Each structure stands twice: as C-alpha cells, then as structure tokens.
C-alpha cells in the first residue's frame, strides 16, 4: 500500500457535513509554499477523491487551507465583517510513505478543531 491524504469538514454549529467548502493543499519546503491541489467538499463534507492521491504522495510538510469564511457566509452563519474565522490553515507532517493520513476539520463560526483521523 502507498500513502495518500484525505480530509473532510463537519459543521458543528449545524450538526451536518460542510458541503461546498473550498480547500487548498500546499507542499512546504522551508519557506517555499507550493500549491499542489484544490478541491471543494461534496454533500458528505468530503472531497470526491483523496486530496493527495497515491500517485502524487510523498512524505514531507504540508498545509491544508480551509476557506471557511465563504462557507460560513453562504450557510448564514457569518456575523459582522471581518469574520472571526476566515481562512483556516493547518500545517502537518507526513513521515510514513505507506500510511493513509486523514486530516478532518470540525468547524463553527467561532472555533475549530482538527486531529489525525483514520
């Protein structure tokens, strides 16, 4: 088995998957940040395919950026501007070339949480 990366987003304010939330994935190399993938969550709050599939996987440092502000505005959960949460960056490392990494986001207008899932 080769490694790959998946993600999903749950809207904890409404108790449902966060559909239609844009996500960008960057590879980090020192101070260099390279965009390698973009996706939008489906009705289940997941991307339709792994955001970093097996054929593109390599170990290293990465950053997922969740464009939460646009989602919160569209869902009617945004307060006055500027929003407390807009873009949410999560930096993490992947060291096992054979592992499945899963980085979910639990989102509300005033807080978020993440963890290494399975």
N, C-alpha and C positions, 0 to 999 in steps of 0.2 A: 504494500500500500504506500502511496505517496501522500505528502501533506497537502492540505488545502485550507481555506479560510471561509467561514460563513458568518453571517450576522443576522440579527432580527431586532425589531423595535416594538416594545409594548407600551401603549398609552395607559399609564397607571391612573391618570385623572379620570378617564372614561371607562377603564377596565376592558380594553379591547386592543387588538393589534393596531399599530400605527401604519395605515396604508397611505401610500403616496408620499413618503418621506424620502428626500434625496440624500444620497450618501456618496462621499468621495473617499477613495483609498489612495494613500501616498506611501511610497517607499522612502525611508530615511537613510541617508548615508552621511554621517557627520552633520554638517549644517545644510547639506543639499536635500531638498524635498522634491520628489518626482511623482506626479500624478500617474497612477497606473490603472485605475478603474473608477467608473462611476455607475451608480445603479439607483433605482427607485424601488421602494418596498411595495410588495403586492398586497392583496386583501388580507393575507395572513401575517403581514408585518415583516416578511422575509424577502430577500432578493430571489428572483426566479432561478438563478444559478449561483454557485459559490462566487463570492465577490473576488476571490483569488483562487481560480481553479487549479487542479493538479498540474496541468501542463505549464502554468506560469509560476508555480510556487517555488520560493526559495527562502531559506532562513534569513533572519535579519530583523531590523527595526521598522515598524510601520506606524501609520497614523490613519485612523478612520475619522472622518469629519461628518457628523450628522447635521444636516441643515434643518434643525428643529424649529427655528423661528417661522419659516414658511409653512411648515406643517401646523404649528400652533395657531397661526393666523387663520389658515384655511379651516381648521377644526373649531374655530370660535373660542379658543382657549387663551388667546393673547390678551394681555392687559394693555395699558398705555405704552407708547413707544418712549424710549427704547425698551425692548423686551428684556426681562431678566436673563433668559436663556435664548440665544440665537443660534450660533454655530457651536457645536459641542465636539471638541477634538479629544480623541482617546489614543494615546501612544502606548504601544506594547511591543514586545519582542516575541519572535517565534524561533525557537532553537532546535526543535526536533523535526528533521526533514521528512519524517514518516507520520507525523501527527495531524489530526484534524483539530484545528483551532476554531473556536466559536466565541465571538465577542458580541453579546447582546447589550441592548440599551433599554433600561426601564425609564420612561420619560413622563414628567409632569411639567406644568409651566414654571415651577419654582425649584425643581430639583431633578436629579437623575442618578442612576446607579448602573454599574456595569460589573461584570465578573467574567472569568473564563468558564464558559459553558461546555457542553458536550454535544 
